[in-house]
Amino acid sequence: MEELKLNSDDIKRLIEDVALIKRVLSIDKIDSEGELTSWAKKELEKARKIPRSEYVSHEEIKKKFFSEK
């Protein structure tokens, strides 16, 4: 297994990135009663139509991520 080394700056950036992603994903996608908005429902419907053959595996993402450093 590949060893991952992170320093404190890397971890801080990761935490900030995750917080940003969480904010972006939650903005205007859930109404006040906890239901998905019509926009979010349409996006989910479109995403479900994407064939699994077009998915990108976790391993492919890791290879791309680690090869760019």
C-alpha positions as CSV (number, residue, x, y, z in Angstrom):
1,M,0.0,0.0,0.0
2,E,1.3,3.4,-0.9
3,E,2.2,5.6,2.1
4,L,0.6,9.0,2.2
5,K,2.5,11.8,4.0
6,L,0.8,15.0,4.9
7,N,2.0,18.0,6.8
8,S,-0.2,20.3,8.9
9,D,-0.7,22.7,6.0
10,D,-1.9,19.9,3.8
11,I,-4.4,18.8,6.4
12,K,-5.6,22.4,7.0
13,R,-6.2,22.7,3.2
14,L,-8.0,19.4,3.1
15,I,-10.3,20.4,6.0
16,E,-11.0,23.7,4.3
17,D,-11.7,22.0,1.0
18,V,-14.1,19.5,2.6
19,A,-15.9,22.3,4.4
20,L,-16.3,24.2,1.1
21,I,-17.6,21.0,-0.7
22,K,-20.1,20.5,2.1
23,R,-21.4,24.1,1.8
24,V,-21.6,23.9,-2.0
25,L,-23.5,20.6,-1.9
26,S,-26.0,21.7,0.7
27,I,-26.8,25.2,-0.7
28,D,-30.3,25.3,-2.1
29,K,-30.6,21.6,-2.6
30,I,-32.7,20.9,0.5
31,D,-35.7,22.9,1.4
32,S,-36.7,23.9,4.9
33,E,-38.5,20.6,5.5
34,G,-35.5,18.5,4.6
35,E,-36.7,17.5,1.1
36,L,-34.7,17.8,-2.0
37,T,-35.5,20.8,-4.1
38,S,-36.9,20.3,-7.6
39,W,-33.5,21.3,-9.0
40,A,-31.7,18.6,-6.9
41,K,-34.3,16.0,-7.9
42,K,-33.7,16.7,-11.6
43,E,-29.9,16.6,-11.1
44,L,-30.3,13.3,-9.2
45,E,-32.4,11.9,-12.0
46,K,-29.8,12.9,-14.6
47,A,-27.0,11.4,-12.6
48,R,-28.8,8.1,-12.2
49,K,-29.0,7.8,-16.0
50,I,-25.2,7.8,-16.4
51,P,-24.2,4.2,-17.2
52,R,-21.8,2.6,-14.8
53,S,-19.4,2.1,-17.6
54,E,-18.8,5.9,-17.5
55,Y,-18.0,5.9,-13.8
56,V,-14.4,6.7,-12.7
57,S,-13.0,4.2,-10.2
58,H,-11.5,5.3,-6.9
59,E,-8.2,3.7,-8.0
60,E,-8.2,5.8,-11.2
61,I,-8.7,9.0,-9.2
62,K,-5.9,8.0,-6.8
63,K,-3.5,7.4,-9.7
64,K,-4.3,10.7,-11.3
65,F,-4.1,12.6,-8.0
66,F,-0.8,11.1,-6.9
67,S,0.8,11.3,-10.4
68,E,0.2,15.1,-10.5
69,K,2.4,15.8,-7.5
